[in-house]
Amino acid sequence: MNFKRRTIVFEAANIEAESAFWAGLLDGSVEAKDTWHNVWVDGDWHLAVQLVPDHVPPVWPDGGPSQQVHLDFYLEDLEAAHEKTLKLGGRLLKAVDDPAARKGFRVYADPAGHTFCLSWP
């Protein structure tokens, strides 16, 4: 198959906050429409945010509703990404168990409650 575009779509009640968060974290830009925002990164890969007025945020790790999907981002500077995430309105859900470990992750939630991980190496 030859896909023309691959899109991950987040549902949110506040699509302005949600799309601004992801555009800020990924150094992208927002193309806003009434009930749909595209988040473009380097003019290529993007995320989308769809307005769902009754959106119920997932509860991590074992509450309902389930997280259903999450993203993992692997990076070199975990502390810089952590600070940027918090500044943009993200929340830390699970800190690093062992910061000296060869590999690991932290779990965060975006403004709408969707979970994602900042990981290393």
C-alpha positions in Angstrom: 0.0 0.0 0.0 1.1 3.5 -0.7 -0.2 5.7 2.1 -0.4 9.4 1.3 -0.5 10.4 4.9 -0.4 8.8 8.3 -2.1 10.7 11.1 -2.5 10.2 14.8 -5.7 11.9 16.0 -6.3 12.9 19.6 -9.7 13.7 20.9 -10.1 16.7 23.2 -12.8 19.0 24.6 -10.3 21.9 24.3 -8.6 21.6 21.0 -6.8 24.9 21.3 -4.9 23.8 24.4 -4.3 20.3 23.0 -3.0 21.4 19.6 -0.9 24.2 21.2 0.7 21.7 23.6 1.7 19.2 20.8 2.8 21.9 18.4 5.0 23.4 21.2 6.4 20.0 22.3 7.2 18.9 18.7 8.3 22.4 17.5 5.5 22.3 15.0 2.7 24.6 13.9 -1.1 24.5 14.1 -3.5 24.7 11.2 -6.8 25.4 12.9 -10.3 24.7 11.6 -13.5 24.8 13.6 -13.6 21.2 15.0 -10.2 19.9 13.7 -6.6 21.1 14.2 -3.6 19.8 12.3 -0.2 19.9 13.9 2.5 20.0 11.3 6.1 19.1 12.0 8.7 20.0 9.5 6.0 20.2 6.8 5.6 16.5 6.8 4.5 14.2 9.7 1.7 15.6 11.8 -0.8 14.9 14.5 -4.5 16.0 14.5 -6.8 17.1 17.3 -10.5 16.5 16.9 -13.1 18.4 18.9 -15.1 16.0 21.2 -17.0 18.2 23.6 -17.7 15.3 26.0 -14.2 13.9 26.0 -13.3 12.0 29.2 -9.6 11.9 29.8 -8.0 8.4 30.3 -6.8 7.6 33.8 -3.3 6.1 34.0 -2.2 3.5 34.9 -5.2 1.4 35.9 -8.3 3.6 35.9 -11.1 4.0 33.4 -11.4 4.8 30.7 -8.3 3.2 29.4 -5.5 5.1 27.6 -6.2 3.1 24.4 -3.1 4.4 22.7 0.1 6.3 23.7 3.2 7.7 22.1 6.8 7.1 23.0 9.5 9.7 22.2 13.1 8.7 22.4 15.5 11.6 23.0 18.9 12.6 24.2 18.1 15.4 26.7 15.5 14.1 29.0 15.6 17.0 31.4 15.1 19.6 28.7 12.1 17.7 27.3 10.7 17.3 30.8 10.9 21.0 31.5 9.4 21.9 28.1 6.5 19.4 28.7 5.6 20.9 32.0 5.9 24.5 30.7 3.5 23.6 27.9 0.9 22.2 30.3 1.8 18.5 30.4 1.7 16.6 33.7 4.2 14.1 35.0 2.4 10.8 35.9 5.4 8.6 36.6 8.9 9.7 37.4 12.1 7.8 36.5 12.6 4.8 38.7 16.4 4.8 38.3 17.9 7.9 36.6 21.2 6.2 36.3 19.8 3.2 34.3 21.0 2.6 30.8 17.5 3.0 29.5 14.1 4.1 30.9 11.1 6.3 30.6 8.9 8.9 32.3 5.1 8.9 31.8 3.3 12.2 31.1 -0.2 13.3 30.3 -1.0 16.1 27.7 -3.6 18.8 28.6 -6.5 16.4 27.5 -5.1 13.6 29.6 -3.6 11.4 26.8 -0.5 9.6 28.1 2.9 9.6 26.4 6.4 8.6 27.4 9.7 10.5 27.2 12.3 7.8 27.0 16.0 7.3 26.6 18.7 6.2 25.4 
